[in-house]
Amino acid sequence: MVDIRIPIGLMFTILGVLITLFGLFTKSDAGMYEVSLGINVNIIMGVIMLIFGLIMLWFSRKKKK
């Protein structure tokens, strides 16, 4: 049986990497981040999603007692 943390961790890790990369590639586009007061929310949320995904994968690898 598959632990639910594995697909959730993979999904958040992959999406976190993609959103972070998108934020890095669009960092120079000032007009895109005008609405968010110049804050690149793609990088911030991408890193948060990446960390959460890695934590879920780490928890799924821990041995169960």
PDB file of N, CA, C, O and CB in Angstrom:
ATOM      1  N   MET A   1       0.839  -1.178   0.000  1.00  0.00           N
ATOM      2  CA  MET A   1       0.000   0.000   0.000  1.00  0.00           C
ATOM      3  C   MET A   1       0.886   1.246   0.000  1.00  0.00           C
ATOM      4  O   MET A   1       1.889   1.300   0.712  1.00  0.00           O
ATOM      5  CB  MET A   1      -0.956  -0.004   1.218  1.00  0.00           C
ATOM      6  N   VAL A   2       0.521   2.223  -0.784  1.00  0.00           N
ATOM      7  CA  VAL A   2       1.318   3.432  -0.941  1.00  0.00           C
ATOM      8  C   VAL A   2       0.957   4.430   0.155  1.00  0.00           C
ATOM      9  O   VAL A   2      -0.217   4.693   0.419  1.00  0.00           O
ATOM     10  CB  VAL A   2       1.103   4.055  -2.341  1.00  0.00           C
ATOM     11  N   ASP A   3       1.976   4.969   0.773  1.00  0.00           N
ATOM     12  CA  ASP A   3       1.776   5.998   1.773  1.00  0.00           C
ATOM     13  C   ASP A   3       1.362   7.286   1.071  1.00  0.00           C
ATOM     14  O   ASP A   3       1.986   7.662   0.078  1.00  0.00           O
ATOM     15  CB  ASP A   3       3.057   6.209   2.624  1.00  0.00           C
ATOM     16  N   ILE A   4       0.342   7.963   1.549  1.00  0.00           N
ATOM     17  CA  ILE A   4      -0.194   9.162   0.897  1.00  0.00           C
ATOM     18  C   ILE A   4       0.825  10.304   0.877  1.00  0.00           C
ATOM     19  O   ILE A   4       0.717  11.223   0.064  1.00  0.00           O
ATOM     20  CB  ILE A   4      -1.469   9.618   1.606  1.00  0.00           C
ATOM     21  N   ARG A   5       1.804  10.243   1.766  1.00  0.00           N
ATOM     22  CA  ARG A   5       2.805  11.307   1.819  1.00  0.00           C
ATOM     23  C   ARG A   5       3.735  11.293   0.609  1.00  0.00           C
ATOM     24  O   ARG A   5       4.308  12.327   0.265  1.00  0.00           O
ATOM     25  CB  ARG A   5       3.622  11.185   3.089  1.00  0.00           C
ATOM     26  N   ILE A   6       3.893  10.159  -0.032  1.00  0.00           N
ATOM     27  CA  ILE A   6       4.791  10.072  -1.194  1.00  0.00           C
ATOM     28  C   ILE A   6       4.235  10.861  -2.384  1.00  0.00           C
ATOM     29  O   ILE A   6       4.949  11.718  -2.906  1.00  0.00           O
ATOM     30  CB  ILE A   6       5.006   8.597  -1.595  1.00  0.00           C
ATOM     31  N   PRO A   7       2.989  10.617  -2.845  1.00  0.00           N
ATOM     32  CA  PRO A   7       2.506  11.414  -3.972  1.00  0.00           C
ATOM     33  C   PRO A   7       2.321  12.892  -3.633  1.00  0.00           C
ATOM     34  O   PRO A   7       2.538  13.756  -4.483  1.00  0.00           O
ATOM     35  CB  PRO A   7       1.204  10.850  -4.465  1.00  0.00           C
ATOM     36  N   ILE A   8       1.924  13.182  -2.406  1.00  0.00           N
ATOM     37  CA  ILE A   8       1.792  14.587  -2.011  1.00  0.00           C
ATOM     38  C   ILE A   8       3.157  15.258  -2.002  1.00  0.00           C
ATOM     39  O   ILE A   8       3.302  16.380  -2.490  1.00  0.00           O
ATOM     40  CB  ILE A   8       1.127  14.708  -0.622  1.00  0.00           C
ATOM     41  N   GLY A   9       4.147  14.586  -1.457  1.00  0.00           N
ATOM     42  CA  GLY A   9       5.496  15.136  -1.435  1.00  0.00           C
ATOM     43  C   GLY A   9       6.059  15.331  -2.827  1.00  0.00           C
ATOM     44  O   GLY A   9       6.690  16.352  -3.101  1.00  0.00           O
ATOM     45  N   LEU A  10       5.841  14.367  -3.712  1.00  0.00           N
ATOM     46  CA  LEU A  10       6.316  14.501  -5.095  1.00  0.00           C
ATOM     47  C   LEU A  10       5.624  15.655  -5.811  1.00  0.00           C
ATOM     48  O   LEU A  10       6.266  16.425  -6.527  1.00  0.00           O
ATOM     49  CB  LEU A  10       6.084  13.197  -5.867  1.00  0.00           C
ATOM     50  N   MET A  11       4.315  15.772  -5.616  1.00  0.00           N
ATOM     51  CA  MET A  11       3.568  16.842  -6.273  1.00  0.00           C
ATOM     52  C   MET A  11       4.064  18.219  -5.822  1.00  0.00           C
ATOM     53  O   MET A  11       4.334  19.086  -6.654  1.00  0.00           O
ATOM     54  CB  MET A  11       2.068  16.698  -5.982  1.00  0.00           C
ATOM     55  N   PHE A  12       4.181  18.417  -4.517  1.00  0.00           N
ATOM     56  CA  PHE A  12       4.627  19.713  -4.013  1.00  0.00           C
ATOM     57  C   PHE A  12       6.081  19.995  -4.374  1.00  0.00           C
ATOM     58  O   PHE A  12       6.441  21.146  -4.623  1.00  0.00           O
ATOM     59  CB  PHE A  12       4.450  19.775  -2.507  1.00  0.00           C
ATOM     60  N   THR A  13       6.921  18.965  -4.405  1.00  0.00           N
ATOM     61  CA  THR A  13       8.321  19.165  -4.780  1.00  0.00           C
ATOM     62  C   THR A  13       8.443  19.582  -6.242  1.00  0.00           C
ATOM     63  O   THR A  13       9.171  20.521  -6.562  1.00  0.00           O
ATOM     64  CB  THR A  13       9.130  17.888  -4.527  1.00  0.00           C
ATOM     65  N   ILE A  14       7.744  18.896  -7.116  1.00  0.00           N
ATOM     66  CA  ILE A  14       7.806  19.223  -8.544  1.00  0.00           C
ATOM     67  C   ILE A  14       7.220  20.607  -8.805  1.00  0.00           C
ATOM     68  O   ILE A  14       7.818  21.407  -9.524  1.00  0.00           O
ATOM     69  CB  ILE A  14       7.056  18.163  -9.377  1.00  0.00           C
ATOM     70  N   LEU A  15       6.048  20.897  -8.224  1.00  0.00           N
ATOM     71  CA  LEU A  15       5.445  22.220  -8.417  1.00  0.00           C
ATOM     72  C   LEU A  15       6.305  23.324  -7.804  1.00  0.00           C
ATOM     73  O   LEU A  15       6.401  24.416  -8.363  1.00  0.00           O
ATOM     74  CB  LEU A  15       4.040  22.257  -7.807  1.00  0.00           C
ATOM     75  N   GLY A  16       6.923  23.049  -6.674  1.00  0.00           N
ATOM     76  CA  GLY A  16       7.794  24.031  -6.040  1.00  0.00           C
ATOM     77  C   GLY A  16       8.992  24.371  -6.906  1.00  0.00           C
ATOM     78  O   GLY A  16       9.376  25.535  -7.019  1.00  0.00           O
ATOM     79  N   VAL A  17       9.581  23.350  -7.518  1.00  0.00           N
ATOM     80  CA  VAL A  17      10.718  23.592  -8.416  1.00  0.00           C
ATOM     81  C   VAL A  17      10.273  24.400  -9.629  1.00  0.00           C
ATOM     82  O   VAL A  17      10.949  25.349 -10.024  1.00  0.00           O
ATOM     83  CB  VAL A  17      11.352  22.254  -8.869  1.00  0.00           C
ATOM     84  N   LEU A  18       9.137  24.031 -10.222  1.00  0.00           N
ATOM     85  CA  LEU A  18       8.657  24.738 -11.410  1.00  0.00           C
ATOM     86  C   LEU A  18       8.314  26.195 -11.115  1.00  0.00           C
ATOM     87  O   LEU A  18       8.675  27.082 -11.889  1.00  0.00           O
ATOM     88  CB  LEU A  18       7.439  24.032 -11.977  1.00  0.00           C
ATOM     89  N   ILE A  19       7.629  26.449 -10.017  1.00  0.00           N
ATOM     90  CA  ILE A  19       7.238  27.819  -9.685  1.00  0.00           C
ATOM     91  C   ILE A  19       8.462  28.653  -9.308  1.00  0.00           C
ATOM     92  O   ILE A  19       8.539  29.830  -9.657  1.00  0.00           O
ATOM     93  CB  ILE A  19       6.214  27.823  -8.534  1.00  0.00           C
ATOM     94  N   THR A  20       9.410  28.054  -8.602  1.00  0.00           N
ATOM     95  CA  THR A  20      10.638  28.776  -8.259  1.00  0.00           C
ATOM     96  C   THR A  20      11.421  29.133  -9.519  1.00  0.00           C
ATOM     97  O   THR A  20      11.906  30.257  -9.648  1.00  0.00           O
ATOM     98  CB  THR A  20      11.513  27.935  -7.309  1.00  0.00           C
ATOM     99  N   LEU A  21      11.546  28.197 -10.438  1.00  0.00           N
ATOM    100  CA  LEU A  21      12.243  28.485 -11.691  1.00  0.00           C
ATOM    101  C   LEU A  21      11.525  29.569 -12.491  1.00  0.00           C
ATOM    102  O   LEU A  21      12.168  30.441 -13.075  1.00  0.00           O
ATOM    103  CB  LEU A  21      12.368  27.213 -12.531  1.00  0.00           C
ATOM    104  N   PHE A  22      10.200  29.517 -12.517  1.00  0.00           N
ATOM    105  CA  PHE A  22       9.435  30.557 -13.204  1.00  0.00           C
ATOM    106  C   PHE A  22       9.693  31.920 -12.575  1.00  0.00           C
ATOM    107  O   PHE A  22       9.857  32.913 -13.284  1.00  0.00           O
ATOM    108  CB  PHE A  22       7.932  30.234 -13.170  1.00  0.00           C
ATOM    109  N   GLY A  23       9.728  31.970 -11.254  1.00  0.00           N
ATOM    110  CA  GLY A  23      10.012  33.219 -10.563  1.00  0.00           C
ATOM    111  C   GLY A  23      11.410  33.736 -10.843  1.00  0.00           C
ATOM    112  O   GLY A  23      11.621  34.943 -10.961  1.00  0.00           O
ATOM    113  N   LEU A  24      12.366  32.824 -10.949  1.00  0.00           N
ATOM    114  CA  LEU A  24      13.735  33.239 -11.252  1.00  0.00           C
ATOM    115  C   LEU A  24      13.868  33.754 -12.682  1.00  0.00           C
ATOM    116  O   LEU A  24      14.593  34.718 -12.929  1.00  0.00           O
ATOM    117  CB  LEU A  24      14.696  32.077 -11.030  1.00  0.00           C
ATOM    118  N   PHE A  25      13.171  33.118 -13.626  1.00  0.00           N
ATOM    119  CA  PHE A  25      13.267  33.543 -15.016  1.00  0.00           C
ATOM    120  C   PHE A  25      12.503  34.836 -15.287  1.00  0.00           C
ATOM    121  O   PHE A  25      12.830  35.555 -16.231  1.00  0.00           O
ATOM    122  CB  PHE A  25      12.754  32.452 -15.921  1.00  0.00           C
ATOM    123  N   THR A  26      11.492  35.142 -14.475  1.00  0.00           N
ATOM    124  CA  THR A  26      10.711  36.362 -14.688  1.00  0.00           C
ATOM    125  C   THR A  26      11.066  37.455 -13.683  1.00  0.00           C
ATOM    126  O   THR A  26      10.317  38.419 -13.527  1.00  0.00           O
ATOM    127  CB  THR A  26       9.225  36.049 -14.602  1.00  0.00           C
ATOM    128  N   LYS A  27      12.193  37.314 -13.005  1.00  0.00           N
ATOM    129  CA  LYS A  27      12.584  38.280 -11.981  1.00  0.00           C
ATOM    130  C   LYS A  27      12.789  39.678 -12.556  1.00  0.00           C
ATOM    131  O   LYS A  27      12.529  40.662 -11.864  1.00  0.00           O
ATOM    132  CB  LYS A  27      13.854  37.819 -11.291  1.00  0.00           C
ATOM    133  N   SER A  28      13.242  39.790 -13.788  1.00  0.00           N
ATOM    134  CA  SER A  28      13.542  41.088 -14.377  1.00  0.00           C
ATOM    135  C   SER A  28      12.305  41.799 -14.932  1.00  0.00           C
ATOM    136  O   SER A  28      12.401  42.959 -15.332  1.00  0.00           O
ATOM    137  CB  SER A  28      14.558  40.920 -15.472  1.00  0.00           C
ATOM    138  N   ASP A  29      11.151  41.134 -14.967  1.00  0.00           N
ATOM    139  CA  ASP A  29       9.930  41.738 -15.487  1.00  0.00           C
ATOM    140  C   ASP A  29       9.223  42.511 -14.376  1.00  0.00           C
ATOM    141  O   ASP A  29       8.434  41.942 -13.621  1.00  0.00           O
ATOM    142  CB  ASP A  29       8.993  40.659 -16.084  1.00  0.00           C
ATOM    143  N   ALA A  30       9.508  43.806 -14.280  1.00  0.00           N
ATOM    144  CA  ALA A  30       8.964  44.627 -13.192  1.00  0.00           C
ATOM    145  C   ALA A  30       7.447  44.795 -13.316  1.00  0.00           C
ATOM    146  O   ALA A  30       6.757  44.881 -12.300  1.00  0.00           O
ATOM    147  CB  ALA A  30       9.640  46.002 -13.180  1.00  0.00           C
ATOM    148  N   GLY A  31       6.925  44.843 -14.525  1.00  0.00           N
ATOM    149  CA  GLY A  31       5.490  45.017 -14.723  1.00  0.00           C
ATOM    150  C   GLY A  31       4.678  43.849 -14.222  1.00  0.00           C
ATOM    151  O   GLY A  31       3.531  44.015 -13.805  1.00  0.00           O
ATOM    152  N   MET A  32       5.261  42.677 -14.258  1.00  0.00           N
ATOM    153  CA  MET A  32       4.554  41.484 -13.809  1.00  0.00           C
ATOM    154  C   MET A  32       4.307  41.505 -12.302  1.00  0.00           C
ATOM    155  O   MET A  32       3.290  40.996 -11.830  1.00  0.00           O
ATOM    156  CB  MET A  32       5.339  40.238 -14.188  1.00  0.00           C
ATOM    157  N   TYR A  33       5.232  42.090 -11.552  1.00  0.00           N
ATOM    158  CA  TYR A  33       5.124  42.094 -10.095  1.00  0.00           C
ATOM    159  C   TYR A  33       4.695  43.452  -9.548  1.00  0.00           C
ATOM    160  O   TYR A  33       4.895  43.745  -8.370  1.00  0.00           O
ATOM    161  CB  TYR A  33       6.446  41.692  -9.479  1.00  0.00           C
ATOM    162  N   GLU A  34       4.110  44.271 -10.404  1.00  0.00           N
ATOM    163  CA  GLU A  34       3.628  45.584  -9.979  1.00  0.00           C
ATOM    164  C   GLU A  34       2.455  45.471  -9.012  1.00  0.00           C
ATOM    165  O   GLU A  34       2.360  46.235  -8.052  1.00  0.00           O
ATOM    166  CB  GLU A  34       3.220  46.411 -11.191  1.00  0.00           C
ATOM    167  N   VAL A  35       1.574  44.526  -9.264  1.00  0.00           N
ATOM    168  CA  VAL A  35       0.392  44.345  -8.412  1.00  0.00           C
ATOM    169  C   VAL A  35       0.774  43.855  -7.018  1.00  0.00           C
ATOM    170  O   VAL A  35       0.116  44.206  -6.039  1.00  0.00           O
ATOM    171  CB  VAL A  35      -0.582  43.358  -9.060  1.00  0.00           C
ATOM    172  N   SER A  36       1.826  43.052  -6.918  1.00  0.00           N
ATOM    173  CA  SER A  36       2.238  42.500  -5.623  1.00  0.00           C
ATOM    174  C   SER A  36       3.301  43.369  -4.948  1.00  0.00           C
ATOM    175  O   SER A  36       4.132  42.870  -4.190  1.00  0.00           O
ATOM    176  CB  SER A  36       2.771  41.077  -5.804  1.00  0.00           C
ATOM    177  N   LEU A  37       3.264  44.655  -5.227  1.00  0.00           N
ATOM    178  CA  LEU A  37       4.153  45.649  -4.619  1.00  0.00           C
ATOM    179  C   LEU A  37       5.626  45.337  -4.869  1.00  0.00           C
ATOM    180  O   LEU A  37       6.473  45.616  -4.021  1.00  0.00           O
ATOM    181  CB  LEU A  37       3.897  45.730  -3.124  1.00  0.00           C
ATOM    182  N   GLY A  38       5.932  44.764  -6.026  1.00  0.00           N
ATOM    183  CA  GLY A  38       7.303  44.473  -6.399  1.00  0.00           C
ATOM    184  C   GLY A  38       7.890  43.228  -5.768  1.00  0.00           C
ATOM    185  O   GLY A  38       9.080  42.959  -5.932  1.00  0.00           O
ATOM    186  N   ILE A  39       7.085  42.464  -5.050  1.00  0.00           N
ATOM    187  CA  ILE A  39       7.563  41.244  -4.394  1.00  0.00           C
ATOM    188  C   ILE A  39       7.365  40.067  -5.348  1.00  0.00           C
ATOM    189  O   ILE A  39       6.269  39.862  -5.869  1.00  0.00           O
ATOM    190  CB  ILE A  39       6.813  40.998  -3.037  1.00  0.00           C
ATOM    191  N   ASN A  40       8.407  39.312  -5.570  1.00  0.00           N
ATOM    192  CA  ASN A  40       8.326  38.146  -6.442  1.00  0.00           C
ATOM    193  C   ASN A  40       7.730  36.983  -5.651  1.00  0.00           C
ATOM    194  O   ASN A  40       8.451  36.193  -5.042  1.00  0.00           O
ATOM    195  CB  ASN A  40       9.729  37.772  -7.015  1.00  0.00           C
ATOM    196  N   VAL A  41       6.410  36.895  -5.674  1.00  0.00           N
ATOM    197  CA  VAL A  41       5.719  35.873  -4.884  1.00  0.00           C
ATOM    198  C   VAL A  41       5.946  34.472  -5.446  1.00  0.00           C
ATOM    199  O   VAL A  41       5.777  33.487  -4.728  1.00  0.00           O
ATOM    200  CB  VAL A  41       4.225  36.171  -4.832  1.00  0.00           C
ATOM    201  N   ASN A  42       6.322  34.373  -6.707  1.00  0.00           N
ATOM    202  CA  ASN A  42       6.571  33.052  -7.284  1.00  0.00           C
ATOM    203  C   ASN A  42       7.773  32.384  -6.626  1.00  0.00           C
ATOM    204  O   ASN A  42       7.736  31.186  -6.345  1.00  0.00           O
ATOM    205  CB  ASN A  42       6.793  33.161  -8.795  1.00  0.00           C
ATOM    206  N   ILE A  43       8.824  33.133  -6.380  1.00  0.00           N
ATOM    207  CA  ILE A  43       9.994  32.553  -5.719  1.00  0.00           C
ATOM    208  C   ILE A  43       9.655  32.164  -4.278  1.00  0.00           C
ATOM    209  O   ILE A  43      10.020  31.081  -3.822  1.00  0.00           O
ATOM    210  CB  ILE A  43      11.179  33.544  -5.743  1.00  0.00           C
ATOM    211  N   ILE A  44       8.970  33.035  -3.578  1.00  0.00           N
ATOM    212  CA  ILE A  44       8.639  32.775  -2.168  1.00  0.00           C
ATOM    213  C   ILE A  44       7.754  31.537  -2.043  1.00  0.00           C
ATOM    214  O   ILE A  44       8.058  30.634  -1.263  1.00  0.00           O
ATOM    215  CB  ILE A  44       7.931  34.001  -1.540  1.00  0.00           C
ATOM    216  N   MET A  45       6.661  31.488  -2.805  1.00  0.00           N
ATOM    217  CA  MET A  45       5.745  30.352  -2.704  1.00  0.00           C
ATOM    218  C   MET A  45       6.365  29.074  -3.275  1.00  0.00           C
ATOM    219  O   MET A  45       6.089  27.979  -2.786  1.00  0.00           O
ATOM    220  CB  MET A  45       4.437  30.665  -3.430  1.00  0.00           C
ATOM    221  N   GLY A  46       7.196  29.210  -4.300  1.00  0.00           N
ATOM    222  CA  GLY A  46       7.870  28.038  -4.850  1.00  0.00           C
ATOM    223  C   GLY A  46       8.797  27.391  -3.843  1.00  0.00           C
ATOM    224  O   GLY A  46       8.834  26.166  -3.723  1.00  0.00           O
ATOM    225  N   VAL A  47       9.549  28.208  -3.118  1.00  0.00           N
ATOM    226  CA  VAL A  47      10.463  27.672  -2.102  1.00  0.00           C
ATOM    227  C   VAL A  47       9.674  27.047  -0.954  1.00  0.00           C
ATOM    228  O   VAL A  47      10.059  25.999  -0.436  1.00  0.00           O
ATOM    229  CB  VAL A  47      11.399  28.783  -1.566  1.00  0.00           C
ATOM    230  N   ILE A  48       8.578  27.682  -0.557  1.00  0.00           N
ATOM    231  CA  ILE A  48       7.747  27.126   0.521  1.00  0.00           C
ATOM    232  C   ILE A  48       7.170  25.775   0.094  1.00  0.00           C
ATOM    233  O   ILE A  48       7.180  24.823   0.875  1.00  0.00           O
ATOM    234  CB  ILE A  48       6.600  28.110   0.897  1.00  0.00           C
ATOM    235  N   MET A  49       6.670  25.688  -1.138  1.00  0.00           N
ATOM    236  CA  MET A  49       6.124  24.418  -1.627  1.00  0.00           C
ATOM    237  C   MET A  49       7.207  23.354  -1.744  1.00  0.00           C
ATOM    238  O   MET A  49       6.968  22.184  -1.445  1.00  0.00           O
ATOM    239  CB  MET A  49       5.447  24.618  -2.982  1.00  0.00           C
ATOM    240  N   LEU A  50       8.392  23.759  -2.176  1.00  0.00           N
ATOM    241  CA  LEU A  50       9.507  22.817  -2.297  1.00  0.00           C
ATOM    242  C   LEU A  50       9.903  22.272  -0.925  1.00  0.00           C
ATOM    243  O   LEU A  50      10.113  21.068  -0.776  1.00  0.00           O
ATOM    244  CB  LEU A  50      10.718  23.496  -2.970  1.00  0.00           C
ATOM    245  N   ILE A  51      10.006  23.130   0.061  1.00  0.00           N
ATOM    246  CA  ILE A  51      10.353  22.690   1.422  1.00  0.00           C
ATOM    247  C   ILE A  51       9.286  21.747   1.977  1.00  0.00           C
ATOM    248  O   ILE A  51       9.605  20.715   2.568  1.00  0.00           O
ATOM    249  CB  ILE A  51      10.521  23.908   2.358  1.00  0.00           C
ATOM    250  N   PHE A  52       8.012  22.113   1.782  1.00  0.00           N
ATOM    251  CA  PHE A  52       6.919  21.261   2.271  1.00  0.00           C
ATOM    252  C   PHE A  52       6.957  19.887   1.594  1.00  0.00           C
ATOM    253  O   PHE A  52       6.782  18.862   2.252  1.00  0.00           O
ATOM    254  CB  PHE A  52       5.548  21.941   2.021  1.00  0.00           C
ATOM    255  N   GLY A  53       7.186  19.873   0.288  1.00  0.00           N
ATOM    256  CA  GLY A  53       7.260  18.604  -0.437  1.00  0.00           C
ATOM    257  C   GLY A  53       8.403  17.732   0.039  1.00  0.00           C
ATOM    258  O   GLY A  53       8.250  16.520   0.187  1.00  0.00           O
ATOM    259  N   LEU A  54       9.547  18.350   0.280  1.00  0.00           N
ATOM    260  CA  LEU A  54      10.699  17.583   0.768  1.00  0.00           C
ATOM    261  C   LEU A  54      10.462  17.063   2.180  1.00  0.00           C
ATOM    262  O   LEU A  54      10.890  15.956   2.510  1.00  0.00           O
ATOM    263  CB  LEU A  54      11.965  18.443   0.736  1.00  0.00           C
ATOM    264  N   ILE A  55       9.794  17.838   3.009  1.00  0.00           N
ATOM    265  CA  ILE A  55       9.463  17.374   4.364  1.00  0.00           C
ATOM    266  C   ILE A  55       8.514  16.184   4.296  1.00  0.00           C
ATOM    267  O   ILE A  55       8.682  15.214   5.035  1.00  0.00           O
ATOM    268  CB  ILE A  55       8.829  18.516   5.198  1.00  0.00           C
ATOM    269  N   MET A  56       7.515  16.250   3.413  1.00  0.00           N
ATOM    270  CA  MET A  56       6.585  15.121   3.268  1.00  0.00           C
ATOM    271  C   MET A  56       7.314  13.867   2.781  1.00  0.00           C
ATOM    272  O   MET A  56       7.040  12.765   3.257  1.00  0.00           O
ATOM    273  CB  MET A  56       5.449  15.482   2.289  1.00  0.00           C
ATOM    274  N   LEU A  57       8.237  14.033   1.838  1.00  0.00           N
ATOM    275  CA  LEU A  57       9.005  12.874   1.368  1.00  0.00           C
ATOM    276  C   LEU A  57       9.912  12.325   2.468  1.00  0.00           C
ATOM    277  O   LEU A  57      10.100  11.114   2.580  1.00  0.00           O
ATOM    278  CB  LEU A  57       9.844  13.253   0.140  1.00  0.00           C
ATOM    279  N   TRP A  58      10.471  13.224   3.277  1.00  0.00           N
ATOM    280  CA  TRP A  58      11.329  12.789   4.375  1.00  0.00           C
ATOM    281  C   TRP A  58      10.517  12.000   5.404  1.00  0.00           C
ATOM    282  O   TRP A  58      10.970  10.971   5.905  1.00  0.00           O
ATOM    283  CB  TRP A  58      12.012  14.003   5.043  1.00  0.00           C
ATOM    284  N   PHE A  59       9.303  12.494   5.717  1.00  0.00           N
ATOM    285  CA  PHE A  59       8.444  11.776   6.661  1.00  0.00           C
ATOM    286  C   PHE A  59       8.015  10.416   6.112  1.00  0.00           C
ATOM    287  O   PHE A  59       7.846   9.468   6.879  1.00  0.00           O
ATOM    288  CB  PHE A  59       7.210  12.614   6.993  1.00  0.00           C
ATOM    289  N   SER A  60       7.840  10.312   4.806  1.00  0.00           N
ATOM    290  CA  SER A  60       7.431   9.036   4.244  1.00  0.00           C
ATOM    291  C   SER A  60       8.567   8.008   4.274  1.00  0.00           C
ATOM    292  O   SER A  60       8.313   6.805   4.223  1.00  0.00           O
ATOM    293  CB  SER A  60       6.942   9.231   2.819  1.00  0.00           C
ATOM    294  N   ARG A  61       9.807   8.472   4.355  1.00  0.00           N
ATOM    295  CA  ARG A  61      10.948   7.557   4.384  1.00  0.00           C
ATOM    296  C   ARG A  61      11.275   7.065   5.805  1.00  0.00           C
ATOM    297  O   ARG A  61      11.997   6.081   5.971  1.00  0.00           O
ATOM    298  CB  ARG A  61      12.168   8.244   3.786  1.00  0.00           C
ATOM    299  N   LYS A  62      10.749   7.741   6.811  1.00  0.00           N
ATOM    300  CA  LYS A  62      11.028   7.321   8.182  1.00  0.00           C
ATOM    301  C   LYS A  62      10.396   5.958   8.433  1.00  0.00           C
ATOM    302  O   LYS A  62       9.325   5.652   7.909  1.00  0.00           O
ATOM    303  CB  LYS A  62      10.503   8.365   9.201  1.00  0.00           C
ATOM    304  N   LYS A  63      11.061   5.154   9.230  1.00  0.00           N
ATOM    305  CA  LYS A  63      10.563   3.819   9.532  1.00  0.00           C
ATOM    306  C   LYS A  63       9.375   3.901  10.486  1.00  0.00           C
ATOM    307  O   LYS A  63       9.361   4.690  11.431  1.00  0.00           O
ATOM    308  CB  LYS A  63      11.679   2.948  10.135  1.00  0.00           C
ATOM    309  N   LYS A  64       8.407   3.083  10.215  1.00  0.00           N
ATOM    310  CA  LYS A  64       7.231   3.005  11.072  1.00  0.00           C
ATOM    311  C   LYS A  64       7.462   1.946  12.137  1.00  0.00           C
ATOM    312  O   LYS A  64       8.054   0.902  11.865  1.00  0.00           O
ATOM    313  CB  LYS A  64       5.958   2.689  10.246  1.00  0.00           C
ATOM    314  N   LYS A  65       6.995   2.215  13.341  1.00  0.00           N
ATOM    315  CA  LYS A  65       7.159   1.246  14.432  1.00  0.00           C
ATOM    316  C   LYS A  65       5.891   0.487  14.685  1.00  0.00           C
ATOM    317  O   LYS A  65       5.850  -0.369  15.568  1.00  0.00           O
ATOM    318  CB  LYS A  65       7.598   1.936  15.703  1.00  0.00           C
TER     319      LYS A  65
END
